[in-house]
């Protein structure tokens, strides 16, 4: 960011430079604007990310096309990781541009989780949380979150979906619909407010503390039924009216 002294110096230099030029005040203002813009910090790029945590060890965060992502295609995160008693045997996660778009958002998690505490007991670290998040969505409407899969014996799970007008990954300030606790079902809710915004899916698994080896698999999806913009609705209505008029003229000629 430009310091005040640097900005003052730049303005002074610019004013002296343009004083004898035919640009006038307009040219001076354009040059001043350019100087200020060049001093602005760069804007961070949006990111599609997966986060895995067990509440004990350091979370594992994987960014699309970054370390730990076995798939080089933008919009797909494919990984296998171990954290504590858990092994994410396989996780294939998708977002735009592979599925959906900024105006028609979708997030999708396909997962297989292996829990093995070696026959001992996990007084802590028995809960695994998987979060998938992406930013820069613009579509407004009703979102539907759906989850389905199989839980290991004695295990429980929940699924939640969130959006945030702050447009930052893993920000959980607005829940979409209700919590799916039966681990099989769907819920819906509205996405409103400023755009762009971020979306986050949150899967939580809790396994019994006694020794066991359990595998949980499933799919979690979040998608949006976008509301057409007024201009689009107007064009659609005009098109329908035109088709109706054309049909009437055709029928009158036949008569």
N, C-alpha and C positions, 0 to 999 in steps of 0.2 A: 504494500500500500504506500502511496506517496505521502511523505511527511509534509507538514505545513510549510516549512522553510523551502523545501524543494519545489512545492507547488507555487509559492510566491515567486521564486527565482524563475520558474518556467513561464509564469504569466508576464513577468517583467521583460524577459527575453523576447517573448512573442509580441508584446506590445511595441517594442522598439523595432522589431523586424517588419511588422506590417504597417508601421506609421507612414512610410514613404511609398507603399504599394497601392495599386488601384483596387485591392480587394475590399477596402473599407471595413466597416464594423462586422459585416457578415463573415468575411474571411477570418477576422480575428476570433470570432466566436467558434467557427469551425475548427480552427487550429487549437483553441483552448480545449474544446471537447475531445479532440484526438489525444491531447496530452493526458487528460484525466483518465480516458479509457485505457490507454497504454499502461497506466499505473495501477489498474484494478487487478486483484488477485485472480488466478484462473479458477474456473468452476469445476468442481470434482465431477467425474463421470458417474452416472448411475451404475449400480451393480446388481447382478443376480447372484444370490448367495444361499448356501446351506450351512446351518449351524447345528452341532451335535454336542450335548452336555449331559452329565450325570450328577451334577451338584457337588462333586468331590474333586475331580480332575479338571485341568484347564480345558475349556471348551475347544472344539475343533471347528474352525470356520473355513469353508471352501468356496472360493469365488469362481464363477463361470470362466473357463479357460485359464484358471490359475493353478497353483500347486494342489495336487490331490484330485483334480478333475481328469478322469481318464478319457473324456470325450472332448475333442477339439472343436465341436460344432457350437456356435453361439446359440444360447437358448437351451442347452442341455448340460446338466451336471450329472456325471456318472462316477460313483465312488464306492469304495469299501474301506471301512475304518474300524479300529478297535478303541474303546474307551472304557476303562474299568472292567466290569463284568460283562460288557456288551460288545458284540461285533455286529456292525452294520454290514451284513453279508453282501447286500446289494442295494443300491439306491440309485434310481434313474429319475431325475427331476427335470421338469420342463417349464418353460415360460416363453414369452415372445422372443424372437419371431417364429419359433418352431410351432407353438400353439398360441392362438390369439394374436393380439396386437395391443398397442397402447390404447386404442379406442375400444377394443373388445377384449378385456383382460382375461387371462386364464393362468392358473398355477396348478401343477400336478406333481404328486409324489408317489412313486412306486417303491416299496420298501420290503426288505426282509431282515429281521432283527433276531440275532441269536443271543440268548442270555444264559451264561454259564458261570456260576460262582464257585466251581470246583468242588462241590459237595459241602462247602462250608456255609457260613451265614453272612448276609450282607446287612448289618445293622444300619449302614448308610450306603448310598450308592446303588440302591435297588430301583431307582427311577431314571428312565432315559427320556430326554426331550429332543425332538427333531423339529427344527424350524426352517422353513423355506420362505425366502423373501425376495421381492423385486420392486423396483421403483419406476416412476415416470409413466404411470397409467393416467388416462384422461377420461375414459368412458364413465358416465354417471347412470345409475339405475339400480336394479335389484340384483344382488349377488346371491348365488346358491353354493353352499359348501356341502360336499358329499364325501362320506368315508365308508369303506367296507373292507373287511378282512377277517383273519382268524387270529385269536389270541391264544397263547399258551395256557395250559391248565393253571388256574389260580391267579393269572395275571389280569390286570385291569388297564383300561386305556381311555383317553379322551381326545377329542379333536376340536380345535377352535380356529376361527378365521378372523382376521383383523384388517382394517385399513387405517391409514394415517395421512392426513392432509399435510403433515410435515414432510412427506415424501422421503423418508429415511428408512433404511433396512431395519427390520426387527423392532419397529415401534408399534406398541400394542395399545394404542389409546382409544380405538373404536372397534368393539367386537361386532362382527356380522352375525346376526341371528343369535342362537343360543349354543351352549356347549353340547356336543354329541358325546354322551357318556356310555351309551350302550355299544359303542364301537361299530355300529352299523346304522346308518341313517343319513338324513340331510337336514339342513336348516337354511333359512334365507333371511336377508336383511338389506336395507338400503345403504347405498354409498352416496353421500352428499358432501357439499362444501367445496373448498378450493381444489383446483387441479394444477399440476399433476399430484398424484398421491401414490403411496406405496401399499402393497398387499403382503400379508404374512400368514402362512399356515403353521399351526402349532400342534404337533402330535406328542402326547405324553403317555409313556408306558410305565406301570409300576408292577414289579414282579415279587412273588413271595420270598421272604427272607431265608427260608429253608433251602437246603441244597437241591438244585434242579438244573436241568438243561431244557430250555424252552425256546421255541422258534415262533415268532409272530410275523405275519405277512399281510400286506394289504395295499390299498390305493386311496389317496386323499386328493380331492379335486376342488378347486374354487374357480367359478366362472361367473360372468356378468351378463345379464340381459340388458343391453344398452337401450336407452330411450332416444329415439330419433330427434335430431335438432329441429326446431320450428321450420327452418328453411327447407329441410328435407321433407317434412310433412306437407308443406305447401306445394313443393314440386310433385310429390306423389299424388296429392289431390288434384292438381291441374292435369296431370297425366291421365288420371281416371276419368275426369270430366271430358277430356279430349277424345278418349276412346269411346265413351258413351255417345258423344255427338257424332263421331264417325260412323258408329253402328246405326244410329237413327237415320243418317243420310243414306246409307247403303240400303236400309230397309225401305225408305221412301221411294228410291229409284226402282227397286224391284216391284213395288206396288203400282 
